[in-house]
Amino acid sequence: MRYLFLLHSAGEPLPPYGTPEYDEMYTAYTAATAAMDEAGVLVDCAPLQPAAAGTTVRVRDGRTLLTDGPAAEIKEQLGGYAVLECPDLDEALRWAATFPAAASASVEVRPIAVAEAPA
């Protein structure tokens, strides 16, 4: 089964590129995803641009409404995602705990639904 991991941040900006703090963060994420890849469970993984770089799209009464920024104003922000193929939720949760985001904010794990085509 595939699981989507939503990597949340505590809302603080990332350390600036080239600083020891950035290098430490980068090394931690690289180690986590390398272990997932080596185990054969990693399908895809990527960081996201800051929430302020996003655009929220809503359609109301046939009109498309665009809003700069995230859909909800909350302190914790979505900072990245990963998709893993795991035999069960227990294994997915074990891998989620290896992401640095789990120690500083949170990692939300959701099973990916398999949509069936209408008959």
C-alpha positions in Angstrom: 0.0 0.0 0.0 1.2 3.5 -0.7 1.3 6.1 2.0 1.6 9.9 1.7 3.8 11.6 4.3 3.0 15.3 4.8 6.1 16.8 6.4 5.1 19.8 8.5 7.4 22.5 9.9 6.9 24.5 13.0 6.5 27.6 11.0 9.9 29.1 11.4 11.9 29.8 8.2 14.5 27.3 7.1 18.1 28.0 8.1 19.9 30.0 5.4 21.7 27.9 2.7 25.3 27.5 3.4 25.1 27.7 7.2 26.0 24.9 9.5 22.3 24.6 10.6 21.3 24.2 6.9 24.0 21.6 6.4 22.8 19.7 9.5 19.2 19.7 8.4 20.1 18.7 4.8 22.3 15.8 6.0 19.5 14.5 8.3 16.9 14.5 5.5 19.3 13.0 3.1 20.1 10.2 5.5 16.5 9.4 6.2 15.5 9.3 2.5 18.6 7.3 1.5 17.7 4.7 4.1 14.1 4.6 2.6 15.5 4.3 -0.9 17.9 1.5 0.1 15.0 -0.4 1.7 13.1 -0.1 -1.5 10.1 1.8 0.0 10.7 5.3 -1.3 8.5 6.2 -4.3 8.9 10.0 -4.3 10.0 12.8 -2.0 10.5 16.5 -2.3 10.6 19.7 -0.2 8.1 22.5 -1.0 8.6 26.2 -1.5 7.3 28.3 1.5 3.5 28.5 1.9 3.6 32.1 0.9 4.8 31.0 -2.6 1.6 29.0 -3.1 -1.7 30.0 -4.7 -5.1 28.8 -3.4 -7.8 28.1 -6.1 -11.5 28.1 -5.3 -14.4 27.9 -7.7 -17.6 29.5 -6.4 -20.8 30.1 -8.4 -18.8 29.3 -11.6 -16.1 31.9 -10.8 -12.5 31.0 -10.2 -11.1 32.8 -7.2 -7.3 32.9 -6.7 -5.7 33.8 -3.4 -1.9 34.2 -2.9 -0.6 32.0 -0.1 -1.9 29.0 1.7 -5.5 27.9 2.1 -5.4 28.3 5.8 -3.4 30.7 8.0 -1.8 28.4 10.6 1.6 28.5 12.3 2.6 25.0 11.2 3.2 24.8 7.5 3.5 21.9 5.0 7.2 21.8 4.1 7.5 18.7 2.0 6.0 15.3 1.1 7.0 11.8 0.5 5.3 8.7 -0.9 6.3 5.3 0.4 5.2 1.8 -0.6 4.9 -0.1 2.7 3.2 -3.4 3.5 1.2 -1.9 6.3 0.6 1.2 8.4 2.9 0.0 11.2 5.9 0.1 8.9 4.8 3.4 7.4 4.7 4.9 10.9 8.2 3.5 11.7 9.5 5.3 8.6 7.7 8.5 9.4 9.5 8.7 12.7 12.8 8.8 10.9 12.0 12.1 9.2 13.6 15.1 11.1 10.2 16.8 10.9 8.8 14.3 13.3 11.3 15.6 16.0 10.7 19.3 15.3 7.0 19.5 14.2 5.0 16.6 12.7 4.7 14.0 10.0 1.1 13.2 8.9 0.8 9.7 7.4 -2.2 9.0 5.1 -3.0 5.9 3.1 -3.4 6.7 -0.6 -6.9 5.6 -1.7 -7.1 3.5 -4.8 -9.8 4.9 -7.0 -11.8 2.4 -9.1 -13.2 3.3 -12.4 -16.9 3.3 -12.8 -18.3 0.1 -14.4 
